[in-house]
């Protein structure tokens, strides 16, 4: 089974989002290779005790996969909100 390819609403946003993910997850204390920021999911999975491996993970239940994605996505959303609040505060001045 092939890996699903994400499509971003804004053309060309993929590189920026990958860089943002790397930055956020480094700030969360994870070792992130900037060239392969998606690989941080394996470190997160190990920390959570989720048996995520490279390649096919068909036996992985959705709850476990969601724990990994939630940890990464949640950190990214928190940072996006913080940045937006910061910009709003700066615009009030």
Secondary structure, 3 states (H helix, E strand, C coil): CCCCCCCCCCCCHHHHHHHHHHHHHHHCCCCCCCCCHHHHHHHHHHHHCCCCCCCCCCCCCHHHHHHHHHHHHHHHHHHHHHHHHHHHHHHHC
